[in-house]
């Protein structure tokens, strides 16, 4: 919650603190250089690495960059000074163990003065810059609340106190039953059934419900509408009577907030790992493989049939946003209906196209999609817009898979659910596997799926046509 604000604050803090700590080290060296002729012996690479390690250890130990600390700037200030003191203590112990007491006395005094000055200035600037950016860029998470009751009022008050992180848009309840509440508060903007429509129109991605599914007959129906529109619904309250599995619990002002599916990739650290992984792997693939593979396949495609080398098509991406997905062209350009899935023995497929599809080489241009940020190496496969519309109408929880970036390969594909899906039950299985992947994501799972994909390519797959 408030993920964009916390991501900005965390990134700014970590970058500025790294500059401050190491800048203080360098300036301390220049200040002491003239009065300590043998100073170069103490400012070696080992001491520098130990110095940075002590800072990282202190920051980790005191949770300087954790969500609980980032919930308010006051917490950040408090933990900053604690971290600085612990850092100095750790490094002093290291120097004492190395019997560098003379250096220890001089250096720590100068360093402490510089660090104090820099941190005071940086925290003032940080307060101003973060508030300015949030105000101008509108980085607050828009939220709405289903239900008007004691818990809802507490939750709204919390959002009001955290205006830098949240923009509270209003309550949704049965207006007839709460006419007095409307007059008193003025924030009930509509009935429960209009909540998701309002969320979609106003760019709200998370809605908090203080009414549990068993307490109101519209909530279950509302969940399905929310999932189709990539809106997350989280529940605040007592879940002991609810028969749906609780996957994930977090807290807002000491109130439990329950999500109906776990999403490890909601955590900024997990997203950063996956993003770095995607950029590095796709970059290597483009430089080391596609640089020579594209010219070869381009010649083969041109010799096989007339038309472009690449095929592009609008596909459904994260949050159901369309993007241009690229592939090597494997069909003839006189294809009467590109929206029809390829089937076994499909006459539209060229000879070289059959080979490309069998070996999955036709998917390789999607590394460009990954590098540009539209896709991930691993994730749910992107479907055509027509198919997304078709299957979302008949398959429960289909749109949950759109919470993630689509992937070149995925858990469903390595488990055999790839290719043509004429039977809706096969698509249901694919959706089940995609949601399982979302709820159980880890970097090692991505690596496992990549390994399984390579193995399946060499083994050959019956549905690869």
Buried (B, 14 or more C-beta within 10 A) or exposed (E): BBBBBBBBBBEBBEEBBEEBBBEBBEBBBEBBEEEBEEBEEBBEEEBBEBBBEBBEBBBEEBBBBBBEBBBBBEBBBBBBEBBBEBBBEBBBEBBEEBEBEEBBEBBBEBBBEBBEEBBEEBBEEBEEBBEEBBEEEEBBBBBBBBBBBEBBBBBBEBBEEBEBBBBBBBBBBBBEEBEEBBEEBEBBBBBBEBBBEBBBEEEBBBBBBBBBBEBBEBBEBBBBBBBBBBBBBBBBBEBEEBEBEBEBEEEBEEBBBBBBBBBBBBEBEBBEBBEEBBBEBBEEBBEEEBEEBBEEBBEBBBEBBEBEBBBBBEBBBBBBEBBEBBBBBBBBEEBEEEEEEBEEEBEBBBEBBBBBBBBBBBBBBBBBBBBEBBBBBBBBBBBBBEBBEBBBEEBEBBBBBBBBBBBBBBBBBBBBBBBBBEEEEBBBBBBBBBBBBBBEBEBEBBBBBBEBBEEBBEEEBEEBB
